[in-house]
Amino acid sequence: MCNVYTKDGWESRWVKSDWKKDENMAGEWNYTAGKWTGNPDIKGIQTSEDYRFFAISADIMFGPDICGYSTKKVHAILNYNETNHLIKKDVPCETDQLTHVYTFILKPDATYTILIDNVEKQSGSLYSDWDLLPAKKIKDPEAKKPEDWDDKEYIPDPEDKKPEGYDDIPKEIPDTDAKKPEDWDDEEDGEWTPPTIANPEYKGPWKAKKIKNPNYQGKWKAPLIDNPDFKDDPDLYVFPKLKYVGIELWQVKSGTLFSNVLITDDAEYAKQLAEDTWGKYKDAEKAAFDEAEKKREEEEAKEDPADSDDEL
């Protein structure tokens, strides 16, 4: 089964969020194909106001998050037992102005896959990549490191001997290049002595060189035991209360367009739909975008020519 939520008449199927409306910060949506498109008949809902919130609560929050120069990632947040859990792995997102397809697949074996433009970007287990449940295994709190456990990876070389006379090497020596000032008066200033400089032969307190410890046992770690607080949930991948789809974002600059929101139990169908929509028109969209950018740059050059004779 599947549903597509951004066709004509979308407003009758969506509930606009009232969040931030009293503060005049709730954004409005437009139904449009955007400024450039590979097919003008393919439309979606687009944020239309700058500095606005576009929001709804969710059990699964998924999609790109771009904020400033540092945040450029895919969010995959799962609400479990009324608590939001962020994915623990990094999933970089696309940052250009072209259309991209984001896919989140949850599987009955409690594994997942994240795709961008039908290419796998991340995968793993719901058990390990989110903190939905307590850990299956924990360090044994009763375990103690044995007293004879040797965790020193390197030890002083017992064969290394301190050179004879090493302790007699001075830290500083007279500067042999120093000259007594011409106006130095021994009677008034006392006997002149050259200033001292760091002695290049001085190596600090003597220490035997390090060698590999033949008895090294590695860093001690407490053994793992079953976590008494762990209770498995075979339906970890199931979200039975899902009834709606929504969009939540804060935008400084409006213009993001959303289309073809799909919920399905057929991952292959989702991939094929992506190819039949985004994949079919992505090259035409890129060409339209490049042309729009070219025109924009030409217009900016006319308004503010870099090599204008008036500036000479």
C-alpha positions, 0 to 999 in steps of 0.5 A, a space after each residue: 500500500 502507499 499514499 502520496 500526499 502532495 497532489 491537487 487538493 492537498 489542503 483538504 488532506 492536510 491540517 496546518 499547524 497553529 504552532 507559533 501562529 499567535 506570535 505571527 511566526 507560523 509560515 504559509 505554504 504554496 502549491 507550485 512547481 517552483 522557479 525551475 523544474 524539469 516538468 511544470 506539471 509536477 508540483 509540491 508544497 513550498 514554504 513561502 515566507 522567510 523567518 517562519 516556523 512550519 511544524 507538526 508533531 511526529 513519531 518519526 522525524 526524517 529529513 535533511 537539516 541544514 543550519 549555518 556552516 556546521 549543521 548539514 546532516 540527515 535527521 532520523 529521530 524515532 519517538 519511543 515511549 514518548 521520548 525522541 531518540 536521535 540516530 547516533 550515526 552521522 548521515 551527511 545531506 545534500 546541500 545544493 538547490 536541486 531536488 533530492 529524494 530521501 528514503 528511510 526504510 524500517 525493516 521487520 528484523 529491526 534494521 534500517 536503511 537510509 537512501 539519498 537519491 536511491 543511493 544507500 548512505 547509512 544502514 544498521 540496527 535499531 538496537 545499536 544506532 538509537 538508544 531506544 532500549 537499554 543496552 543488552 550487555 553492560 560492564 560487570 560492576 562487580 568485576 575488578 582488575 586483577 592486581 597482577 594485571 600488567 597494562 603498561 604497553 612500554 617500560 624502561 629498558 633495563 639494559 639501558 645505562 646512564 652515560 658516565 658524567 651525564 649528571 655533570 652536563 650543565 643546563 646552561 653554558 657561557 655564550 662564547 660569542 658574547 663580547 664585553 661592551 666597550 663602555 664596561 668599567 671593571 672598577 665600577 661594574 665589576 668583573 665582566 662575565 659573558 651571559 649564559 645560553 642553553 646548553 645544546 648538550 643538556 638533555 634534561 634528567 636522564 631516563 632510560 629509553 622505552 621498550 615494548 613490555 613483553 608482559 603487556 596484557 592490554 588495557 583491562 576491560 570489565 567483562 560484559 554481562 546481561 543487563 537485568 534492565 534490558 527487556 526486548 521489544 520484538 516490535 521495535 520497528 512498529 509505529 502503530 499510531 501513524 496516521 498522518 505525515 507532516 513537515 516541521 522546519 524553521 526557515 530563514 530563507 523560504 522557497 523549499 519545495 516538497 513533493 511526492 511524500 510516500 509511505 509504503 510497505 514496498 521498498 522496491 516500489 518506493 525506489 521505482 517511484 523515485 526513478 519515475 519522478 525525480 530520476 526522470 526529470 533530474 537532468 532537465 531540472 539541472 539544465 533549468 537551474 543552470 540556465 536560471 543561474 546564468 540569467 541571474 548572474 547576467 542580471 547582477 553583472 548589468 546592475 553592478 558591472 565589475 569592470 565599469 569605466 565609471 569606477 576608473 
